[in-house]
Amino acid sequence: MRPTAPSSALPPLVEPGPALPRELVERYSRNVMLPELGELGQRRLSRARVLVVGAGGLGSPVLLYLAAAGVGTLGVIDDDGVEMSNLQRQIVHGTGDVGRLKVESARDAIAAANPFTRVEVHPFRLTAQNAVELFEQYDLIVDGADNFATRYLVSDAAALLGKPCVWGSILRFGGQASVFWEPYGPTYRDLYPDAPLVGSAPSCGESGALGALCGAVGSVMAAEAVKLLTGIGRTLLGRLLTFDALDSRWRELDIVKDPRAAPITALTDDDLLCGAPLVPERTADAAEISPEELHQALRARAQGARDFDLIDVREPGEHALVSIPGARLLPLGDLRSDPLLDGAPRDREVVLHCKHGPRSREASALLTAAGFTTVRTLTGGIIAWVTEIEPHKPRY
């Protein structure tokens, strides 16, 4: 293991830029008045290049605060479009942005907040093939990704280049933040050495997230970025900061570098996988039923011409938000514990659905292994059902 530097004595990432014109001195005066930051620190910010991974719940406040702070260039990578369900927490987007690419919406919001910050948009997915080349263009990486695969990839690519990575995550009412920087301290793999199995960890789309929590954690991440860029204060390198919004409690835990961990030497496509999948990906001959076919089957069941169970394997909060008439709620976690459906006959037809499809496919594998002979999954999940059959119901 290479020697580490104390987190209170890290060098500034960026050399100072030229003297600021009067207009920018006035604009950033509240920063310049801080003796720890001052005019020299503001000149470092004006020369800094920061890449934000994800223009979602965490990326939104990070982008806005770094732009307002006077960071010279902000890069944003995201391949998603803005959806109505994003607006509850992703404050860089507005109602009029629904349907636009998130990077384009974020670019416009940043320009409105600070026209002196340059924005570079990267409207594609981060992969093992493009991560290093992209990261080389920036001084600092901020990871606001919403999935484990991308978090491991971001940390590994940053470690390969020796660049610091500010990281955060949120779920429901809980948030976390830290700083990773090889060789000065631990990386994301030191915090989470073992990747979770695909489908075993819930997402915000399945469990929800308090919108204001994104602001709390995102503000911490933005502050860490400013400190790293300017070389002031004590960063979260080697520390994990957690926040429980329900209990209004912050906690701090130490993170240590694992001396037995193999160094990161390359990125491969394997870095995009989080553990082994719980079930195989959908194949052409998988037993599925389309929304229209299910619609007709439910009509036939109501008339007594067909008999089958329709089971919703989502979480109770999802079911309460939107459901298919006649569906019985049985969360996937309960099925994992007992896939026998309360003693239902094994030859009874079962139709499963979740939000998009992955959880219902896992449930199908569980029921098939338990001896059920006719199990089908709803193609596209309830999102496809709402789109095709009941468009008046909410999407989430």
VEXRODO-960903 format. One record per residue: x, y, z of N, C-alpha, C, O in turn. Coordinates in steps of 0.001 Angstrom, whole numbers, plus 500000, padded with zeros to 6 digits. Each point is the difference from the previous one (the first is absolute). Example, Ala and Ser with C-alpha at 12.3 -4.5 7.8 and 13.67 -1.06 7.14 Angstrom:
<rs>
513190494310507800499110501190500000500900501200500000501036499981500665
498614501069498615500820501190500060499230501090500730500509501108500169
</rs>
This chain:
<rs>
500837498802500000499163501198500000500871501247500000500961500081500764
498720500880498400500753501241499968499626500881501181498878499911500500
502038500940499957499695500851501153498862500940499697499813500428498861
499433499889502163498867500909499844500316501351500605500838500112500894
498503500886498625500125501347500562498790500278500864498900499569499654
501256501131501455498840500321500828499016500842499211500387500858499208
498314498878501024498978500664499203499956501504500232499363500723499235
501311499763501820500023501438500257501163500683499291500136501220500099
500716498026499181501187500586499382500115499595498544501099499739499511
497793500206499801500014499644498589500336501225499157499550501104500307
501232498714498641500349501146499158498811500450499170499133499187499679
500807502084499969498924500450499100500138499316498654501109499760499523
497751499929499868500004499292498722500348500895498824500482499519498974
499279501772501164500058500901498850500895501199500309499933500572501088
500895499796497955500765501236500106499064501191499781499027499896499254
501258501206501380499091501148499846500019500575498601501037500029499337
497812500427500224499889500678498728500396501452500127500504500409501046
499281500385497916500361501428500039499108500769500974498977499503500471
501445501708499807499221500870500891498574500146499472499766500056498793
499301500003502137498592500081499621499612501425499644500426500933500681
498787499262498286499483501340499704499025500449501089499494499190500776
500260502098499261499155500564501058498634499323500051499473499740501082
499955499974497752498668499391499964499976498676500741499039499705500709
502026499480499132500028498692500659500388500123501469499548499205500825
501278501774499510500294500239501418498718500304500754499780499494501100
499370501342498297498721500316500634499101498767500055499354499737501015
500610499515497891499132498820499950500390498975501067499132499403500637
502148500398499553500477498966500929500496500593501311500789499370500704
498759501828499630500539500708501165499833499224501295500863500073500875
498037499180499264499812499269501259500976498842500130500318499583501113
500160499893497768501087499032500050501319500686500334500744499542500868
499540501552498441501277500699500154500172500511501421501125500085500493
497778500256500175500066500502501374500433498927500990500443500326501101
499439498411498533500414498925500902501518499935500018500607499779498952
500029500406502199501471500034500023500633498688499541501086500006499422
498241498871500831500559498721499583499983499844498480500850499313499433
498197501316499920499842499874498552500620501192499285500958499846499242
498501501331500999500570501227499499500033500116498488499431499182499276
501252501858500270500082500263498567500810498924499286499694499654498859
501336499812501800500820498956499391499184498737499785500076499382498938
499148500232502057499149498817499858498962500182498912499704499064499257
499734502149500641499010500253498958500626499902498612499354499550499054
501891500869500826500692499854498721500254498534499671499997499620498830
500220499560502182500130498560499749498671499433499495499976499208499058
498939501195501562498691499518499565499729500400498555499464499211499222
500904502003500425499714500478498641500767499212498947499614499985498831
501462499364501573500810499223499060499671498516500062500502499227499185
498677500366501751499744498579500251499083499397498943499153500672499411
501054498033500375499157499203499112499470498812500806500772499162500466
497917500777499691499357498971500824499005499234499153499178500592499300
500901498078500768499032499138499314499007499460501015500397499419501010
498324500766498730498944499463500851499345498835499264499475500153498897
500569498682501739499404498788499423498559499908500475499736499719501169
499339500518497919498580499944500341499410501378500233500486500754500843
498469499575498412499287501266500183498663499725500661498966500516499575
501064498660501476498784499604500694499872500675501347500290501188500147
499264498025500856499715500564501312501203500639500666499882501086500566
501274498265499379501209500552500610500738500933499052500523501032500422
499520498613498308500679500856499042499382501384499910500705500980499759
497980499109500434499314501292499874500548501055500961500458501045499536
499517498730501789500535501035500887501497500198499846500495501117500154
500243497801499540501441500140499802500288500941498834500821500909500120
498507498875498756500216500842498831499655501462500286500755500903499639
498112499324501006499572501377500247500923500707500984500347501164499798
500056498137501272500868500649500989501401500220499466500610501027500301
499928498036498908501334500207499446499991501108498957500955500770499898
497973499309499330499888501108499054499919501324500741500691500955499646
498477499107501371499862501236500776501304500376500686500291501184500170
500502497817500228501270500254500681501063500527499054501014500537500446
498767499316498235500949500540499051500953498989499400501048500382499481
498617498325500576500837499007499320500005500322498506498947500227499403
502240499791500001500132500476498630499343499121498965499336500499499092
500842498170501035499434499069499028499354498839500727500622499355500844
498137500388498825499271498852500532499677499057498853499418500412498996
500957498330501151499583498972499071498899499192500634500012499787501212
499038499758498002498914499178500529499755498861499033499802500215498804
500213498559501730499748498813499195498740499313500495499862499705501187
499224500044497892498740499334500312499332499663498668499958500839499100
499528497957500770499353499631498739498484499936500120499321499577499065
500145500840502078498553499917500229499287501275499558500610501052499812
498070498808500029499142501140499765499253500379501267499894499200500930
499598501996499105499250500488501161498598499401499983499299500072498990
500296499337502132498659499465500161499274500774501095500635500611500860
498052499363499108499210500734500976500343499587501427500026500843500897
500238497860499325500303499518501351501350500493500502500282499892501193
500569500653497918501291500537500428499851501330500745500844500342500829
498102500401498884499926501394500425499865500161501501500235501089500523
499393497855500179499832500080501451501327500221500719500005500469501139
501106499210498233501300500097500661501107500546499096501011500486500507
498828499447498187501060500395499067499795501451499593499447500291498939
501007500613501919499607501406499926500678500755498867499668501163499767
501250498233499533500604500675498853499068499976498787500237500697499014
498696498492501068499035499878498910498655500595500409499653500035501181
499606500427497830498673500545500244498949499277499184500315499122499198
498436501253501012498889499341499315500156500069498486499705499030499302
500748502086500195500169500156498565501120499158499414500130499896498780
500683499498502089501119499184499520499634498530499818500811499223499497
497984500385500903499604498592499883500113499574498536499470500649499098
501229498254500699500232499497498656501334500399499413500440499401499018
500219501596501554501316500428499514501086499119500604499770499330501007
501405500668498384501153499367500612500382500764501262499979501231500022
500369498037501021500351500648501260501213500912499857500053501062500620
500921498532498570501190500837499862499662501345499354500609501017500330
498429498990498757499605501254499361499228500891500962500212501212500047
498894498181500715499252500758500997500934500574501049499868501160500390
501090498016500071500961500456501009500862501135499451500273500967500711
500153498925498048500811501046499373499270501341500023500598501030500311
498118498956499360499236501246499966499811500578501395500050501216500186
499732497903500800499822500474501377501292500606500536499970501001500715
501159498395498942501286500533500445500256501357499351500463500933500657
499235499171498064500191501274499305499160501094500628500439501146500089
498357498513500348499138500983500654500546500389501367499870501149500424
500745497881500271500536500273501335501298500792499929500229500897500812
500627498770498212501283500691499880500509499901498570500549498968499615
499283502071499600500436499955498600501511499945499840500491499782498893
500262500413502197501460499959499923500557498584500174501202499790499835
497959499256500488500428498602500087499769499321498655498892500027499465
502149499370500000499879499240498757499452498616500306500339499404501022
498828500093498108499385498685500191500340499108498816499799500383498848
500711498441501437500279499007498975499086498805500243500056499377501061
499110500306497969499023498930500177500490498720499338500588500019498918
499153498874501758500383498676499505498748499117500057499773499308500993
499415500714497943498705499293500021500126498526499657499376499518499055
501433499770501716500162498577499763500252499305501328500225500644501025
499735498043498938500176499198501204501482499806500291500783499750499083
499607500360502172501378499753500399500284498506499915499242499188500531
501851500452498802500371498596499846501483499829500295500740500973500148
499678497764499934501412499709500198500834500466498824501200500234500144
498181499903498697500723500407498804500227501514499922500995500438499422
498102500367501149500142501454499844500357500738501282500268501200499957
499741498105501202500151500685501286501350500692500135500059501173500367
501021498117499341501328500574500223500229501212499103500474501035500468
499197498848498261500193501113499071499194501222500429500470501132499884
498313498636500614499171501117500453500563500613501279500105501223500099
500257497956500874500482500503501286501302500774499854500256500921500775
500567498724498249501269500695499798499802501483499726500923500790500203
497915499597499348499737501397499631499654500883501200499856501213499852
500009498182501345499505500746501157500944499862501194500772499047500104
499139501942500793500820499994501215499387499156501103500715499416500815
497968500521499211499267499369501105498758499325499449499354500511499085
500316498331501481498798499272499609499018500022501171500383499733501139
498367500581498584498930499936501003499024498915499560499422500071498915
500404498932501935499176498836499658498620500132500625499819499815501204
499207500513497941498603500046500441499189498891499377498783500126499864
501875498769499746499319498894499337499011499329500940500136500070501222
498860499272498185498940499381500797500051498474499954499011499343500324
502132500081499276500094498541499959501411499556500354500969500731499794
499130498047500748501285499505500487501015499825498880501180500300500182
498378499220498668500938499736498908500762501261499622501221499964499848
498069501151499997500663501240499610500889500514501120501062500562499731
498528499259501517500831500468501121501342499286500021501037500638500182
498957498048499633501271499274499954500838500468498820501213500167500131
498167500042498739500723500421498809500609501382500196501159500217499644
498082500717500916500505501351500239501208499953500930501030500615499722
498841498656501379501100499912500966501236499365499382501116500475500212
498695498461499030501142499300499400500705500874498966501230500056499967
497996500625499190500600500858498984500754501169500646501090500362499558
498323500220501486500677501085500704501286499498500653501018500692499984
498936498092500595501187499437500634501109499754498985501173500232500295
498471499305498528500993499776498948500748501284499653501198499977499715
498084501137500315500584501281499612500520500798501183500586501068499817
499206498423501410500427500732501184499221501266500241500518500951500587
498218499074498957499154501189500174499040499805501168499518498888500210
500196502148500543499044499882501103498578499851499504499641500493498931
499563498824501857498600499762499668499148500330501216500160499395501060
498934501564498785499022500307501047498768499163499720499454500039498897
500107499206502096498908499033499804498874500252500990500222500430501132
498559499289498407498855500050500889498924499043499518499987499610498832
499120500015502055498860499157499630498850500289500939500205500426501137
498578499339498382498809500186500831499001498888499694499970499453498898
499221500231502096498901499052499844499018500226501128500383500053501169
498346500079498478498958500245500984500338501241500834499949501110499469
500394498743501817500307501128500857501464500054500410500372500803500856
500464498352498547501400499921500397500945500404498889499762499711498827
501318500966501557500996500413499024501404499768500514500219499906501208
500743500000497870501399499794500330500860500872499098499603500330498883
501574500040501605500950500750499182501407499703500471500229499754501184
500721500271497878501407499795500338500856500508498844499486500447498974
501825499476501215500974500338498969500941498817499841500493499455500987
499752500151497781500929498916499694501141500573499158499780500799499090
501441498774501233501139500536499249501201499081500149500663499992501037
499603499259497952501218499209499900501122500902499457499811500597498940
501347499533501731500529499139501057499854500567501406500533499415500943
498769501696499233499971500648501301499102499312501020500169500200501203
498879498992498336499068499387500938499193498915499334500344499547498909
498575500027501741499201498874499499499207500350498747499858501167499634
499634497795499723499123500136498853498644499392500345499799499488501101
499292500575497961498658499446500220500058498512500312499175499499500762
501788499788498660500118498565500262500461499708501418499759498904500507
500895502043500143500347499820501404498769500146500884499904499364501050
499162501468498528498751500162500755499057498834499745499401499470500935
500464500128497810499120498894499623500802498993499158499948500036498771
500793499066501898500848499054499254499202499038499129500454499616498921
498364499993501538499218498992499296498796500642499332499134500567500667
500820499337498021498877500547499249498738499193500289500059498773500075
498802501898500088498752499272500253499547499257498754500329500385498878
498921498557501331499422499280498878499027500893499251499289500807500600
500687499041498095499070500767499185498569499745500476499572498852500117
499701502216500153498611499883500431499811499870501495498871500036500489
502250499808500264499857499797501442499908501313500762499514500020501131
500938501066498278499967501298500665498932500872499362499987500153498779
499115500424502018498936500821499419500539501308499458501063500463500413
498208500124498670500346501305499448498978501027500469498989499655500611
501294501634499092499035501040500349498677499772499285498936500321500530
501133499111498243498789499744499245499146498916500609498823499876499660
501749499330501241499256498931500657499630500341501438498970499551500504
501876501248500161499784500276501421499723501459500306499577500323501110
500650500567497935499756501409500228501200500710500619500935499361500483
499021501959499495501058500818500593499435501365500341499258500580499208
501082499934501955499585501335500410500756501022499169501231500008499998
498050500853499300500651500944499111500997500906500702501100500223499495
498522500303501670500887500917500712501288499330500437501012500672500197
498965497998499958501213499269500368501077500165498940501186500074500319
498399499985498410500963500209498918500715501332500182501201500107499750
498054500910500689500614501296500235500999499967501139501061500619499912
498612498658501171500896499921501150501312499317499627501082500516500278
498808498315499086501203499234499649500734500671498841501230500059499999
498028500448499012500632500669498881500766501243500417501041500306499418
498461500417501582500716501174500497501318499608500653501008500689499841
498983498207500890501245499487500588500991499661498894501182500330500099
498339499013498853500875499623498893500591501223499317501183500007499660
498009501027500135500499501226499373501051500669500880501009500493499497
498759499526501814500979500593500911501314499226499970501075500600500039
498846498061499892501220499195499911500762500305498715501229500062500001
498039500127498909500648500322498728500754501326500106501142500100499553
498230500909501030500641501305500143501264499877500844501027500587499658
498914498661501434501174499847500868501140499295499281501159500393500135
498519498573499105501040499277499276500635500874498923501220499996499831
497966500738499454500523500842498924500925501087500521500984500354499351
498697500171501821500749501139500530500998499628501083500818500831500395
499131497922500099500955499555501009499730500543501385500938500221500767
497806499999499573499688500537501331499246498955500818499388499081499456
500673501083501852499184499198500903500391498527500062500994499569499414
498205499692501302500164498552500142498908499328499179498814500242500229
501570498930498833499018499357499129499481498720500638500430499611501086
498647499749498229499437498725500452500828498806499541499532498865500092
501665501355499425500868498887499636500267499134501233500485500494501018
499198498219498885500175499093501134498865500048501000500079499379501060
498857501357498611498856500085500908498710499838499200499911500429498850
499111498961501763498665499869499419499034500811500838499862499766501200
499470501183498174499006500821500676498615499497499616499677499909498816
499505499764502179498659499506499728498972500944500615500259500664501003
498577499377498371498929500881500479498694499243499992499602499437498980
499726500552502171498667499422500136499019501163500095499891500651501039
499399499603497864499104501155499974498802499825500915499485500985500529
500059497784499672498860499778500898500360500315501441499184500523500758
502050499153499611500448500212501377500792501292500149500388500374501107
499850500309497768500817501225499991501342499782500686500381500746500902
500318498236498664501263499643500663501090499744498961499820499232499056
501319501440501150501201499746499218500929499096500801500110500131501219
500551498959498094500989499129500649501249499940499127499936500234498793
501198499450501826501260499887499266500671498677500335500107499618501166
500344499690497791500701498729500159501323500076499245500097500664498968
500918498653501551501292499964499334500005498943498899499391498941500150
501292501345498751500225499036498923501507499818499874500738500977499871
499712497790500164501433499732499877500279499251498705499158499256499497
502020500953499987500414499331498772500333498551500310500706499718500968
498795499366498225500248498575500206501378499655499434500190500049498785
500774499602502070501354499715499500500063498733499160500968499786499270
498006499372500827500005498745499230499345500155498636500083499100499165
499274502024500606499274500186498733500975500134498835501027500671500100
498631498680498804500824500095498796499859501391499401498896500544499982
502178500042499533499899501329499389499199499962498708499988498991499296
499348502106500400499266500119498749501007500280498884500707501007500041
499360498124498981500962500161498907499342500193498645500644500467499061
498088499182500825499304500131498717498504499936500233499535499522501036
499720500966497989498543499891500011499587499022498912500547500002498897
498481499167501432499449499086499004498485500080500056499428500658500868
499937498665498197498538499968500005499467499356501259498859500257500384
501950498896500283499552499365501240499730501035501077499220499747500918
501421501430498982499790501035501004498583500545499971499570500668500940
499695499047497975498632500499499889498999499060500647498805500297500032
501664498571500486499100499033500604500140500049501502501116500097500511
497798499839500201500039499963501459499638498593500447498820499657500068
502156499547500228499746498634500420499373499190498882499837500493498884
499818498283501411499350499152499009498521500302499959499402500226501052
499980499789497781498563500261499933499217498918500714500375498827499970
498548501564500667499166499034500704499243499122499026499710498845500312
499964501676498517499299499226498978500590500353498653500578501077499852
499298498062499173500520500342498679499228501162499403498852500263500358
501813500431498715499295501039499268498890499373499160500027498806499703
498995502023499921498887499511499217500491499412498678500856500580499332
498608498292500309500338499364498731498777499989499103498889500301500435
501336499343498292498918500072499018498860499056500330498845500276499676
501483498586500982498954499026500279499488500082501438499324499086500472
500998502014500231499515500145501369498481500083500008499391500521499066
499997498954502010498542499984500102499526501391500424500162500393501155
499252500344497902499535501344500283498580500174499481499493499210499205
499891501863501283498678500369499543500010501496499773500510500745500837
498940499712498052499998501430499685498901500700500794499079499346500490
501010501984499642498927500724500697498623499742499386499031499812500735
500863500175497953498704499765499364499506498584500275498813499799500256
502084499218499694499605498615500302499528499876501439499028499297500275
501652501381500649499569499967501397498656500694500156499150499546500765
500656501538498523498730500712500056498845499081499609498974499961500679
501196499301498229498971499066499546499833498847500987498884499537500235
502231499999500345499927498901500966499249500413501258499251499203500565
500942502037499878499284500482501178498502500122499718499180499731500878
500466500669497916498580500039499627499408498595500028498897499779500500
501866499275498947499518498612499995499880499467501420499066499256500299
501865501110500585499930499547501390498773500578500694499345499308500779
500336501968498940498834500626500611498701499338499563499004500021500724
501019499386498070498815499310499483499977498521500347499095499273499590
501911500282501173500053498598500400500511499057498932499891498782500138
500678501785498772500477499155498905501471499650500134500528499220499206
500136501344501783501429499723500179500340500157501465499389500797500712
501609498421499741500368500027501412501522500072500126500710499117499518
499781501923501121501449500133500225500224501026501106499109500782500331
502085499202500227500393500977501011500839501085499355500941499694499268
498741501567500986500811501132499578500680500557501243499330500493500908
501981499433499136500745500356501204500949501158499698500775499966499044
499136501048501795500854501184499929501146499802500987499771499924501207
501473499989498285501134499721500880500748501271500403501125499918500492
498267501258499307500628501253500406499831500214501510499499499134500717
500930502030499734499883500362501402498638500638500260499367500501499071
500170499486502201498672500552500307499820501453499554498924500365499525
502105500466500621499878501393499589499780500143498508499263500881499559
501374498255499661499800500022498548498584499568499650499349500596499143
500185498358501532498658499481499733498936501041500336499001500136499293
501229500602501807499031501024500396499974501147498997498969500649499823
502161499601499522500084501094499040499222499688498726499253500842499503
500920497962499977499309499583498792499988498477499962501004499357500307
497847500065499312499890498545499968499092499575498855499258500807499440
500817497916500227499137499409498985498792499404500705500175499247500958
498615501056498611498813499449500663500072498477500065500266499328499004
499492500154502186499995498555500177501337499398500339500102498783500159
500949502046499959501319499479500349500121499855501513499504500835500756
501156498104499671500261499762501427501439500371500308500917499557499309
499291501258501729501336500437500361500727498896500769499497499503501008
501673500123498518500871499045500685501434500389499672500556499518499013
500061501356501803501327500522499679501035498903499759499920498915500577
501032501381498579501019499029499640500741499479501222500342498819500060
499912502058500922500683499550501209499239498900500715500606499072500537
498068501023499475499193498945500624500064498714499188500032498905500562
499986501229498112500092498821499146501340499296500174500074498772499942
500971501998500270501307499385500228499976499136501253500640498950500052
498618501500500960499917499249501252499079498790499879500258498958500603
498659501178498609499025498919499881499355500034498624498987500674499813
501582498607499216499477500027498628498870499012499750499834499533498874
499394500141502143498959498971499848498602500589499837499034499253499842
500842502051500193498708500677499772498893499455500897498893499706499549
501438500171501724499003499571500992499338498677499628498802499818500218
501969499271499226499469498680499691499151499917498754499241499046499832
500874501955499270499219499968498761500403498788499157501157499584500042
497901499840499189500334498844499158501118500347499021500009501084499416
500940497982500407501153500272499138499609500075498519500756500532499187
498085498945500466499595500039498594499120501210499682499508500126498879
500294500748502081499193501202499775500845501032499243501170500200500326
498252500444498684500727501005499233500258501234500870499124500463500730
502086500047499170500406501182500761500582501021499030500843499671499166
498695501579500954500559501115499233500618500972500996499357500400500971
501886499976498786500751500872500901500295501334499322500174500063498783
499879500995502009500453501269499445500711500811501066499745499855501195
501170501018498335500650500970500876499923501359499302499000500294499345
502024500528500782499962501314499344500384499893498529499275500464499121
501882498915500623500494499880498629500169498555499535499857499723498809
500444499344502109500193498614499591501022499190500759499775498805500192
501365501776500268501026499181500645499535499262501251500330498829500184
498903501847500681499561499320501224499007498891499709500017498963500663
499114501243498350499039498940499685500703498796499383499558498865500182
501546501374499080500732498867499449500686499200501102500070498773499932
500431501920501074500562499264501133498917499204500721500208498845500371
498630501787499825498888499301500650499585498785499186499675498955500564
500333501174498109499650498870499139500966498840500207499580498844500071
501718501461500027500983498952500237499773499321501343500151498784500117
499486502000500902499742499422501324498800499058499967500053498900500549
498859501539498801498795499176499954500223498747499156499516498923500346
501208501216498559500276498844499156500829498980500763499747498798499909
501245501675500845500814499091500801499177499328501095500320498890500426
498609501787500036499139499431501040498966499039499429499231499412500760
500730500410497906499122499005499404498793500531499266499192499210499511
500651502108500392498868500548499253500251499809498505501087500293499502
497915499221499803500199499567498612499648501055498957500500499940498877
498649501027501471499593501013499029500174501385500612499116500506500691
502019500083499047500331501311500563500378500928498854500852499668499176
498510501494500776500326500991498976500220501355500656499503500265501095
501246500583498221500267501356500493499451501020499024499949499757498794
499640501384501731499447501072499180501128500740499296500870500571500657
499125499426498048501026500689499219499985501499500302498978500668499847
502183499849500586500091501437500278499426500432501328500045501185500332
499404497865500456499484500339501313498834500964499979499349500202498976
500403500393502190498832500866500110500178501296499210499014500649499650
502223499731500068500210501198499179499427499772498610499360500889499438
500868497924500003499428499688498685498481499900500089499300500418499078
500176499025502037498549499906500180499363501390499999499012500241499306
501563500662501475499447501358500069500090500682498638499063500679499580
502039499145499745500189500641498697498975499518498980499456500798499237
500280497898500750499162499425498955498534499835500396499118500114499149
500607499620502129498641499630500397499318501084500829498841500323499738
501836500243501246499388500989500893500864501271500051500603500297501031
499455500436497881500887501173499950499611501124500960500779500930500211
498026498991500371499593501027500955500661499797501354499956500889500850
500654497952499361500640499726501297501433500556500001500595500186498939
499959500079502264501327500616500066501118499025499664499913498803500275
501152501749499114501268499306499837500929500482501120499841501108500512
501097498077499849500906500432501090501402499518499728500906500257500793
</rs>
